[in-house]
């Protein structure tokens, strides 16, 4: 089968690799679409594992099921989460499933940027979900990123009436905007450095979008009767973005670290100010099964229209172009790849 093998951001090669064999409790999935995640283009994070086949936001058709699989059959259209926890260790029991030692050990083999992947038994049991007949594969593939955002907002204490600042209006940012509105946030302000993404922030429901180079703390307070943000969501981890977060969060508020920091990157917190102001810093990594299933329900119900977030579609052979667009973080939101056939119509 064909697979896109990652060596570095500007060196991704279409190579022939064996179709995975499956065993007891496993499934073979024909990958119909895979989204390029922002984390896929973080070269400092990915290159150390090269050569590797990436891709974890996918949906497809079950080609084959192993002995012991009862809830799925060949021909079923599904999406699936790539990382799944054990569900029984102290971390899982205490609500930190994504910190489970099993979590990152369970993944698609060889990776979603290929024609077929093997689905692990834990993924079959906890991560696989059937798509409604009227749902396209590319919409179904959003279950993973929406689940990640849902988890982050839940941990940050998102609720009706909250005043929110979202730093970065890429794909994670616009999903954060939509979900914050669904929670009932009364003010949602976003930032970005790219005009295209600022416009997308407004399109997906932000009350206002500021240029990231502006005096964001002042502008936010001007909109909020002099008060800061109850929750600041950091999708971008540049030092200037971190500073804006700390200067905008209100006393008693929360900073959610959602973006991926560079190796060794630190966040200098003024401990005295944060202590006196009772400011919380919360981190959220990936999405556990419960949050991901809740996110998928929002997609199925139509409460979040992720199809409109897709800006580019390419066959697998043009993955290099898709990576360039995603890494540039300018004129794109979500790039979808199709290892088999391209969709006949757009969402």
N, C-alpha and C positions, 0 to 999 in steps of 0.2 A: 504494500500500500504506500501511498505518498504521505509524507509528513514534512512539516517545516521545522528544520533543526536550527536552533538558535546558537550562534557562536558569539555574536555581539550585536548591538543595535543595527549596525549597518552591514551585517553579514549573517543573513538568514537564508538557508539553502533548502530547496525542495529535494528530498532524498527518498530512496526506497527503503522501507523498513518492514520487518515481518508483521503480519496481522497478529495481534495478541491471541494467545490461546487462553481459554477460560476453564476454571475448575468448579468445584462444588460451591454453590451459593453465589457464583459470579455471573455477570452478564457481559455480552459483547454489544457495544453500542455503535451504530453507524452515525457518525457525527454529521449533522446537517448544517449546523452553524456554531461558530465560536466567536465571542466578543474579545477584542483586545482590551485588557485592563490597564489602567495607568501604572500598576505595579509591574506589568510585563516589560515596560520600557525603562525601568530604573536599572540602568546598566550596572551600577555598583552592587546591586542586589542580585542580579541574574547572571552576570558574566562569570562569577566564581563557580557556578554550577555547569558552565558550558563544557562540551556541547550538550544541549538539553532541548526537549520538545515541551514547550510551554502550552498554555491555553487551559483555562478553568471555568469560563463562563459559557456553558454549552447546552445544546439540546439536540436530540436526534431520535432515531428509531432503533428499537431493540432488534438486533440481528439474531441473537442466539442467547439462550438461558442455560445455566448449568443446573446439575441435579440439586434439588433442594429449594430452588426458587419457585415460590408459589403465587406471589402477588402480581407477577409480570409475565408476559409472554411475547414471543417474537411478533413484531408489527406494532407494538405499543409505542406511542410517541411520548417521550419523557424529557424532563430536565433533571439534573442531579447536582448535588453539592460535592465539590472535589475533596474537601477536608471534612471529616466526621469524627467526633470524639467517642471515647469508650462509653460514656454515660454513667459510669459507676465509681470512678476515682473521686477522692475528696475535692478536687478542683471542679469536676463536673457537678457533683452534688451541691457545691457552694455557688453554682451559677457562673463558673469561669470555664466553660467547655472549650473555648478556643485556646486556653492555656494547657489543656490536657496533653500529656505526652503522646497519646495515640493520634491526636488531631492531625498533625502535619505528616504523620507516617502513612495516613490513608489518603490516596490521591488517584486521579485517572492515570492509567498506563497505556501508552507512553506519554500522553498529553493531548489536550484538546485541539491543537493545531495539526491534526492528522485525520485520516479518513475513518479510522475506527479506534475505540478505546475500550479497555477492560474496566468494568465496574466492580469494585471491591465488595465483598459480602456486607461490610458495615455500611457502605454507601447504598447498597440495595435495600437494607433494612431501615436506615435512618435518613438517607439523602435523596432517594429517587422519588419523583412525583410525576404522575401522568398529566399530560397536557390536555385541556379541553379540545374538542374537535375544531372549534373555531379560533383557536389560538395558534399563531404562527410560531415556528421554531425560534425565530429571532426574538420575539417577545418573551417566550418561555425562558430563553437564556438569561434574562434579566433577574431571575429569581435570586441568584447569588449576590449580585451587587446591591439589590434592594434589601436583601436580608442583612447585609453588612451595615447599611445605613440605619435600618430599623434598630439593630442591636445598639449601635452607637448612641442614637437618640434616646433609647430607653435607659441606658446606663447614665446618660447625662441628665436625666430627670425631665425630659420633654413633656409638656402638658399644656392644656388650654390656657391662653392668656399670657404665655411666656413671650418675652421680647428677645429676638435671636439675631446674632450676626454670624454670617457664613462667609469665611474667608476662602475664596477660590470657587469659581463657578464653572468648573469642568463637569464631567459626568457625575462624579460624586456630589459636587456642589448642587447641581440642579435636582438630583434625587433628594438631597437634604432639604432643599426648598419645598418640593412637593410634599414630602412627608411631614415637615414642620407645619405646613398649612393644614394637613389632614389631622394632626394632633390638636389643632386649634390655636396655634401660636398667633398672637394678635399683631405682632410686628416681625417681619422677616426681611432683613437687609443683607445683601450679598456684595462681594467685591471680586474684581479680577483686573488683570492688566491688559487683556485682549478685548477689543471692541465687540468681536463676534460673540464671545462668551458673556460679556456684559448684557448684550441684547437677549441671549438665551436665558439668562437669569431672570430678566423681566418677563420673557415669554412663558416661563414655567412658574410664575407666580410671585416672585419677590416684590415687595412693596417698593423697594428702591435698590439700585445697584450703583455702587461707587467705584471709581477707579482706585486700584490698590495703592497708587502713589499719593492719593489725597490724604488729608487729615481725617482719617476714618473715625477715630474716637470722638472728635468734635462734631463731625457730621451726624454720627449716630445719636449723640446726645441732643443735637438740635432737633432731631425727629422725635425724640422720646422725652420731651419736657425736662431735659437736663440729666436724665438718668442713663446709666450704662446698660449693657446687655445682660439678661439673666443667664443666657448660654451663648458662648462663642465657640463655633465649630471651626477647627483648624484643618483644612484640607491641604493647604500649602504650608511647608515647613521652613520657608526662608526666614532668616533672623528678623527681617522687617515685619513679616506676618506675625511672628510670635510676639513681637513688641506691641503690635496693634491689638492683639488678643488681650494681652495683660493690661493695656491702657484703656480698653473698652469694657471689659467685664465689670459688672456692678458688684458691690459688696454683697456677699451672700450668694454670688453667682458661680457659674461653672465654666471652665474651659475644657472642651472635648478635643483631645489630640486624636485626629482621625487619619491624617496624612502620614506617609512613611518618611521618617527622617534619614539623613545620610549617616554612614558609619561614624560613630563617635560623636555625633551631634548632641549637644546638650541644650537645656533650657534653664537660663538663669532666673530663678524665682526670687523676688524680694520677700523673704520669709516673714519679716516683721509685718509688712503691708498685707500679705495674704493671711497671716494669722489674725491680725486685728480685723480684717475685712471678712473673715470666714469664707475665703474664696477656695473652691475646690478645683483640682486638676484631675480629669478622668481620662483614661485611655480606653480605646476599643479596637480590638484586632479581629478582623474577619467576621464571620457570622455563624452562630451555632444553629442546630436544627430547628429549635423552637422559633427563634427570630426569623430564620429564613423561610420557614413555612408561613409565618404571619405575613412576611413581605410578599410571598407568592400569592396569598389570598387577596392582598390589595391589588395585585396585577390582574388576577382572574376576575375580580369584581369590577374592574375598570376604573377604580378610584385613582389609580395612577397610570397614566397613559405613557408607557415607556417607549412605545413604537415611534413616537414623535422625537425621541431623543437620538435616534439613529441618524447620523449624518452621512455615513459612507458605507458602501457594500462592495466587497471585492472577492473574487475567487481566491482560493488558497495560494495560487501561484503569485499573486500580487501582495503577499503579506508584507514584503519590504516597504511598499508604498503605504500600507496601513500603519506600520510601525513609525514611519517618518511623520505621518500626520498626527499620530497619538503623542509622540515625543515632542513635537513642536508646540503642542498645547495651545493652538491658535484657532484655526478655522475648522475645528471638528469637536464633536462631543463623544459619540460612540461609533467605532469602526467595527463592522461585523464581517467575518470571513466565512466562506462557504466551501468546504472541502469537496463537495460533490457537485450539485447544480445550484446556480444562482436562482433566487426567487423570481417569479414571473412579474410580480407587482410589488411596489413598495408598500410599507405599512401606512 
